[in-house]
Amino acid sequence: MPGLALLNAPSILLAAEDGGGGGMHFPPIDHIVKWPAWFGEGTFYEFNKITFISFIAMLVPVILFLIAGRKSKLVPSGLQNVMEVSIDFVEKQVVLPAIGPEGMRYLPMLISMFFFIWIGNIFEVIPSAHMPANARMANPLVLALVAWAMFIGVGVKHNGLGYFKSALFPPGVPKALYILVTPIELLSTFIIRPFSLAVRLFANMLAGHILLVTFAVLCITLWSASVLAGVLVLSFPMLVAFTGFEFMVAFLQAFIFSLLTAVYIGGALHPAH
């Protein structure tokens, strides 16, 4: 049953009430988003399930591209064809619309970002995992800081320190309005952008994770309570439907994060526009 493996123990799901009846007990939030350390508990190198999924999300694209490129053919087939289609998708749907032809130099970074987020997200619907790596704030925050450093670096590289002047003092605005416009531009461009990137990814994946847990708990409860077993006919298909929906969300969030990063890089290349 999709979503059941994410529940740590039956004892946190169902418990007898004082009167002897069965009751549904939603697992505490700590049991949903926090995972025990495999080793190094309490240290900076603490390793747990989230860390393991993050390593897989990092290694899988590397392995896939290495295998696909090892025996490349003029007419691609199999894995080579899949990876080339993936590159083509990021190029035509992310880089070219957001940056233009000059953005091809940033294609490797955006592909890496897309695959890392996507693979980390789909662990939400993989049996025995059922936990997206990006449902914890650490990964989205690091990715957002990378995007932040990247678009600022691009802006300074191509426009010098004048990038900050163009970003904070947009041309064509009456000088008297700069007292309002400049603080808004400072907040929106250099503070809110990375914050919104991180929170959007984190919040969407956490919400989906909690949603699947909710329906998983409901299915277990209805299965155990024979008098309500008939309702399972409705709740279980909803759990399956939401699992499929979250698979789509995993891809969509990777796409949106990569696209917004490309948009910010494009804006840094031409801050006057």
N, C-alpha and C positions, 0 to 999 in steps of 0.2 A: 504494500500500500504506500503510495507516494507520501513522503513527509514523516513517516513514522520513525525512521531511524534517527531523526534529529532529536528525539525525546530521550533524555538521559536514563530514565528509569521509570517503570510503571508506577512506582510508589508516589511519584510526584504528579501523576495524572489522575488516578482514581483512588479514592479513600472512602472508607465507611464513615458515615456520619454517626453522631452520638446515638441516634435513634436506630442505627443498624441498617439504614438504607444506603444505596450507592449515591455518590455525588461526583460532579465534575469539578476537578481542581486544576485550574490553569497553572502551568509550571512557573515558578518565579522567574523574573527577567534574567537573573544570574545564570539560570540553567539553560537559557535560550541563546545568549550572546557571549557568555564567558565559558572558557574551556580550560581544564586543568593543564598545568605544565607537564610536558613529557620529561623535560630535564631543565636545570638552571632556574628553578622557580625563585622569583624575587630578584633575579639578576638582569643585567641588560641583554644577556644572550638567552633569555628564557625562550624555550621552544615548545609550541603547542600546536593544536590542530590548524589554527589560522595561519601560523607561520609555515606549516607544511603545505597548505593549499597555495599560499603565496609563492613558495618555491616551485611548486608544480606549474603554476600559471606563468612563471618566468622561464622555466626550462622547456616546457612543451613547444612553444613557438620556435625556440632555438633549434630543437631537435627536428621539428617538422621542416623547417627551411633548409637545414643541413642535409637531410635525407632527400628533399626535393631537388636541391641544387647539385647533389653529388653526381647524379647521372642525368643531367638535363638534356633534353632532346629538342630539336628544332620544332617538331610538332608535339606539344606537351600532352601527357596522358596521366591518369591516376593522380597520385599525390602532387606531382608537379603542376598539373592542370588546376587542382584545387588551390594551391598556394598562389599561382599566378592570377587566378580569378580574385583571390583575396586582395592581392596587391592592386589589381586593377580597380576593385571596388573602392579602396581607400583613396586611390589616386583620383578617380573620377567623381566620387561622392563627397570627399572631404577636402583634399588638397586643392584641386583646380577651382571648385566653386568658391572656396573661402580665401585662398591666397592667390591663385593664378599659376601660370607656368613657372614663375620664379620660385614657387614654393616647393618644387620637386626636391630640392636639397633637404627639406624637412620631412620627406616621405618616410625614411627609415624610422625616425623617432615616432611619428604618428602611427605607423603600422605596429611598432612595438607597444605603444601605449594602448592601442585598440585591442590587440590580442591579449595583453596582460589583464586588462579589465574584463574582457569577455570571458576568458577561461576562468578567471577568479570568480566571476559571477555565476557561471553555469554549475558550479559545485553546489549551488542551492538545490538543484533538482537531480543531482547524481546520488543514487542509492548508497547508503552507508556514510555519505558526507553530509548532505543537507545543511550546508552552511556556506553562504557566499563570503569570500574573503573580504569583500568590500562592505559588508554589513558591520564592520568595525571601522572606526574613524581613522585608524593609523594609515592604511593604504590610500584611501581617498585624499587624505591630507598631504601625504608625500607626493602623490601624483599632481595635486593642485599646486604645490610649491614648485615642482618641476616645470609645470606649464607657466607659472608666474615668472620664474627665473628665465625661462626660455623667451617669452615675448618681450620682457624688459631687455634682455641681452640682445635680441634681434633689433629692437628699437634703437639702442645705444650704438650698436655696430653699424647700422645703416644710416643713422641720422645724427650720431654724436650726442652730446648732452642737450642738443636742441630738441631731442625727442621728448624730454620732460617738459620743455617750454611749449611744444606743440600740443602735448597731451593735457597740460594743466591750463594753458591759455589758448583755447581754440581760436584760430584766425576767423575774422569776420564777426566776432562777438563785440558789441560795444564795451569799451573799457570799463564803464561804470558797473557793468554786470559781472565783471570778473570776481568781485567780492562775493558773489553767490556761486558763479559757475566754477571757479577754481576749487573751492572745498568739495563741491559735488563731484568734479572730475577726479580729484585726489582719492576720494572714498570709493567711487564706482570703479575706477580703473585699477588702482593699486592695492585696494584692501578687499572690496566686496567681490571682485572677480574670483580670486583664489578661494575665498570663503564659500561663495555660492557653488563653485565647481565641486568642492569637497562635500558640502552638505547635500547637494542634489544627488550625487552618487550614493553616499552613505544612507540618506533617508529613504530613497527608493528601494534599495536592497534590504535594509532592515525592515521596512514596512512589509515587503513581500515575504520575508522570512517569518515574521510574526503571524502574517495571514495564513501561511501554510501550517504553522504550528497550531493555530486556532482550529482549523478544520481537521487536522490530524487528531487533536484531543477530542473534538466532537465525534469523529468517526469511532474512536476507541470506546468512548462513553456509550454511544448508541449501540455498538456491537455488544457491549457487556450488559446493557440494560435491555433484556429481552422484550419488555413491554414497549420500548421505543425503537426496536430494531427496524420497524417499517420506515422510519424517517431516514435510515441509512441509505435507502434507495435514492434520496435526494442529496444528502450531504456528501456521499462518496463521489458522485459525478462532479460536484462542485470542487472537491479537492483535486480531482484529476484535471478539471478545467483550469483551475488556478495554477496548477503545476505547469501546464502548457503555456499559460499566460506569462508566468515568471521566466520561462525559457526565452520568450520574446523580449521581455523587459531586460534580461541579461544582455542580449545583443543590442537593444536600443540604447541602454545607458552607456555602453562602450562606444557606440557610434556618436552619441550626443557629446560625450566628454571629449572625444577626439576632434569632433567638428568645432566645438567651441574653442578648443586650444588652437586649432588652425585659424579660426576667425580672429583670435587675439593676436596671433603672429602676423596675420595679414594686416591688421590695424596698426601694428607696430612698424611694419615696413613702410606704410604710408600714413603717418599720424595726421597729416593735414587733411586727409580725406575722410 
